[in-house]
Amino acid sequence: MEALVRLDGEIIVWVQSALRGPWLDAFFTTLTNGRLFVGPLLALALLILWRGGAAGRWWVLAMAVAILLTDQLSSAVVKPLVGRTRPCFAVAEVEALVRQARSASFPSSHAANSFGVATLLWLGFPRWRWAALALASLVSFSRIYVGVHYPSDVLAGAALGVLCGAGVWWGWGRVRRWRRRAGMAGAAGKRGSGPG
């Protein structure tokens, strides 16, 4: 475990020492603050609501549930249990490029939220799957780049997001099947209630 913790620290120090530059600093700080992620996500939700009909409304609801699950599980459950200090406060060589409260580090809620949505898009919208995966990966990496999460925080957050996204997908499929069966049963009941 000590070796893994040391490797975590070495990777984030390497990222900040070897990769940083003015253009990447601007890009990743903007991305990590949500300006490049929230906008496209809201635009996508509006597009699905506009073009998707009833199924689109269910999709937006599923994405909202996935974000709620990932955010609450990571922030309200796991972080207080683990209580890991963020690298910008624990590793002398790591500089926080964004303002950061002293909340716990493990896991990354950004990674959990973005991979939760990406998993739903991967399963339901094959044409968008690689774009969703790329954006989720960039958002997650930005947390390492700006010095507020270790790589293992991001990996754990991504895993949590995938599990929650897959869970919402499975649950939504069950609800859809139940609604379809209820609709068929209702239609059959109406047919059978006519004059004999």
C-alpha positions in Angstrom: 0.0 0.0 0.0 2.8 2.4 0.8 4.3 1.7 -2.6 1.0 2.6 -4.3 0.7 5.8 -2.3 4.2 6.7 -3.3 3.5 6.0 -6.9 0.4 8.1 -6.8 2.5 11.0 -5.6 5.2 10.5 -8.1 2.8 10.4 -11.0 1.1 13.7 -10.1 4.5 15.4 -9.5 5.6 14.2 -12.9 2.4 15.4 -14.6 2.9 18.9 -13.1 6.6 19.1 -13.8 6.7 17.6 -17.3 3.4 18.5 -18.9 2.5 22.0 -17.7 2.5 25.0 -20.0 0.5 28.2 -20.4 -1.9 26.7 -23.0 -2.5 23.5 -21.1 -2.9 25.3 -17.8 -5.7 27.5 -19.4 -7.4 24.5 -21.0 -7.4 22.2 -18.0 -8.4 24.8 -15.5 -11.3 25.9 -17.7 -12.3 22.2 -18.2 -12.0 21.3 -14.5 -14.1 24.3 -13.5 -16.9 22.9 -15.6 -17.1 25.6 -18.3 -16.2 23.1 -21.1 -18.2 20.2 -19.6 -21.4 21.5 -18.2 -22.3 23.5 -21.3 -22.0 20.6 -23.7 -23.9 18.3 -21.3 -26.8 20.8 -20.9 -26.8 21.3 -24.7 -27.0 17.5 -25.2 -29.8 17.2 -22.6 -31.8 19.9 -24.4 -31.2 18.3 -27.8 -32.4 14.9 -26.4 -35.4 16.6 -24.9 -36.2 18.4 -28.1 -35.6 15.6 -30.6 -36.1 12.5 -28.4 -39.8 12.7 -27.4 -40.9 10.6 -24.5 -37.8 8.4 -24.7 -35.7 11.5 -24.7 -37.3 12.7 -21.5 -36.5 9.4 -19.9 -32.9 9.7 -21.1 -32.5 13.0 -19.4 -34.0 11.7 -16.3 -31.7 8.7 -16.3 -28.6 11.0 -16.7 -29.8 13.2 -13.8 -30.3 10.1 -11.6 -26.8 8.9 -12.6 -25.2 12.3 -11.7 -27.1 12.4 -8.4 -26.0 8.9 -7.5 -22.3 9.4 -8.4 -22.1 12.8 -6.7 -23.8 11.7 -3.5 -21.9 8.4 -3.2 -18.5 10.0 -3.9 -19.0 13.2 -1.9 -21.3 12.2 1.0 -20.4 8.5 1.5 -16.9 7.5 0.4 -14.9 10.8 0.9 -15.8 11.1 4.6 -15.1 7.4 5.1 -11.6 7.6 3.5 -10.7 11.1 4.5 -7.7 11.4 2.2 -5.9 14.8 2.0 -5.7 16.3 -1.4 -2.3 16.3 -3.1 -2.0 20.1 -3.2 -2.1 20.1 0.6 0.0 17.0 1.1 2.8 17.0 -1.5 5.1 20.0 -1.5 5.9 19.8 -5.2 2.2 19.9 -6.2 0.5 23.2 -6.9 -3.2 23.7 -7.0 -4.1 25.6 -10.2 -7.7 26.2 -9.0 -9.1 27.3 -5.7 -9.7 24.3 -3.6 -11.5 23.7 -0.3 -10.0 21.2 2.1 -12.5 18.5 1.3 -11.4 14.9 1.1 -9.6 13.7 -2.1 -10.7 10.1 -2.6 -12.6 9.5 -4.9 -12.8 12.2 -7.5 -16.5 13.3 -7.9 -15.7 14.9 -11.2 -14.5 11.6 -12.5 -17.5 9.8 -11.0 -20.0 12.2 -12.5 -18.5 12.4 -15.9 -18.0 8.6 -16.3 -21.6 8.0 -15.0 -23.0 10.1 -17.8 -20.4 8.7 -20.3 -21.5 5.1 -19.4 -25.1 5.9 -20.1 -24.2 7.5 -23.5 -21.9 4.6 -24.3 -24.7 2.1 -23.7 -27.5 4.1 -25.3 -26.0 6.2 -28.0 -23.3 4.3 -29.9 -22.5 7.2 -32.3 -21.5 9.4 -29.3 -19.7 6.8 -27.2 -16.2 7.8 -28.1 -16.8 11.5 -27.7 -18.4 10.8 -24.3 -15.5 8.7 -23.3 -12.9 11.2 -24.5 -14.7 14.1 -22.6 -15.0 12.1 -19.4 -11.3 11.1 -19.6 -10.2 14.7 -20.2 -12.3 16.0 -17.3 -10.9 13.2 -15.0 -7.3 13.9 -16.1 -7.8 17.6 -15.5 -8.2 16.9 -11.8 -4.7 15.4 -11.7 -3.3 18.2 -13.9 -4.6 21.0 -11.6 -3.2 19.2 -8.5 -6.4 18.4 -6.6 -6.6 14.6 -7.1 -4.2 11.7 -7.1 -4.4 9.3 -10.1 -6.0 6.6 -7.8 -8.7 9.1 -6.8 -9.6 9.6 -10.5 -9.5 5.8 -11.3 -11.8 5.1 -8.3 -14.1 7.9 -9.3 -14.3 6.6 -12.9 -15.0 3.1 -11.6 -17.8 4.4 -9.4 -19.2 6.3 -12.3 -19.2 3.3 -14.6 -21.0 1.2 -11.9 -23.6 3.8 -11.3 -24.2 4.5 -15.0 -24.5 0.8 -15.7 -26.8 0.4 -12.7 -29.1 3.2 -13.9 -29.1 1.7 -17.4 -30.1 -1.7 -15.9 -32.8 -0.1 -13.7 -34.1 2.0 -16.5 -34.4 -1.1 -18.7 -36.4 -2.8 -15.9 -38.8 0.1 -15.6 -39.2 0.2 -19.4 -40.1 -3.5 -19.5 -42.5 -3.1 -16.6 -44.2 -0.1 -18.3 -44.4 -2.1 -21.6 -46.0 -5.1 -19.9 -48.4 -2.8 -17.9 -49.4 -1.1 -21.2 -50.0 -4.4 -23.0 -52.0 -5.7 -20.0 -54.1 -2.4 -20.0 -54.8 -2.7 -23.7 -55.8 -6.3 -23.4 -58.1 -5.4 -20.5 -59.8 -2.7 -22.5 -60.3 -5.1 -25.4 -61.8 -7.7 -23.1 -64.2 -5.2 -21.4 -66.4 -4.7 -24.5 -69.9 -5.9 -24.8 -70.2 -9.7 -24.8 
